[in-house]
Amino acid sequence: MGKTKAGIKKEHLFRFFLCGLTGVAINQMLFIKGLTMTSTIHASLLMLCTPLLITLLAFWILKEKVTFFKIAGLAAGICGAVLLISSKEIAGTASLTGDLFIILNAIAYTFYFILVKPLMNEYPPLHVIRWVFTFGFIMILPFGWTQFSAVEWPSFELTHLLSLTAIVICGTFLAYLFNVYGLQKLGAGITGSYIYTQPVFAAIIAILFLGEKFTFEKMIAGILIFMGVYLVSRKAPPIVQE
């Protein structure tokens, strides 16, 4: 089949639509709404279900090979996440609805990872991000226009504008760009596993800026999480035939 004027093969239009739906529209709306109802650290911890789902779906849909190192890495990462969650006092008081939104967000993002992987074999990363965000923007617009038009932009201070710019460029555009680049080079399972580092960085920021204490449990959890990322990223040694 031929390509459209946008440089997309016609048979890929629906996949781009699904990527925009799961990776931008559903993902961002659920995450932002959930973040207003639960804590930042708790949200980052709940996102740890993403790499497990990605690995399972990558094995089922993309037929990626599940090695001993991937299984061991996932086990270590999950153990570290459970230990980190159990050491957080706020985990017991977080909003159940907000937690549910974050979990659904993780599920949507998992499907995005799997759906976008084949596109990386056909198009450059910037081309993929351009059209994924275009489709996502079109789908979000009907839901967000009312709130966007109600914003009193003249009341924004410079720090607010700088923060908003940093979120758009660093937390959204660059994050998605690096993700699709990682998918192209490493595969869905390994790329998704790096989300295990998210609660560690969240805990470090909370300690530095929110005055939380660094406990022995958090140190062990951090070691387990980074060990999990290392094991999942490690390739099995080649079999030498005599």
Steps between C-alpha positions, in 0.01 A plus 500: 500500500602864442565777746279793598612862463618481861758238405314217674416172334124460476507166680670672798244779548287300744808396699607865530146580615518227768843625611362852539201363690690277744832684526380860513124545548410226750847489651536871576140564607499209745847579635436870558159435656641222717790720607256759637340232718803311633861577592782548251716224648204263526420561132858423398488177700175388340652557157731207576236263366582634151823305429345173615205549266732609219717191539198270502338668199833517316535125548141436391454750215849587377641153570798648683714239673460484878838406644609398849652844552171674413305281742759549776510875433123534516494301826770720655328818384162392634655403837665841521176674408303308764761583762494867401120510507486336842740763637283791384263626768297693244416184305225409746321834476513558125175535312373168364347672198826678421687172533255336260554776243878456524472123452272544198750755370775240530291246309431751221870590478587131482281456192661814352846347540391186317309684227775750421780242478426387137483863387860549609606256229331716234552865603756722678428570872412869442253405228329251732480748790370774270198301387435321829472841669292637213243222534512528879451877491193466278346249742581700815380835362123442553562406866757767585383806308261619773770489767761649267279795408427565869868548588587859595829525312578863603517386864781254424838597646833427331562198724163354398578543130847350541356203689237445231764522228721247680207258533413526131858474369676276754222303666297440185674552164850383593365216716291364213783555250752310714243224555445437130876517440547241775229283345682515169836400649414281801149361456182543704592288802838661575377855432200454728715357778671836556183629663630315806733796557208744526409442868868515595539848348163600651622388843829691459315819404260452792795463739675810366200732465225355722711404802424128492745264672729256319441165673677167475194354322519769232869432445441125454201571273710729283771235466243237400339732244827593332604133506173419325567753225852361453381139473217579260740698280761226497515276198537128534846372398512337158502123486835374376476184296795267513 
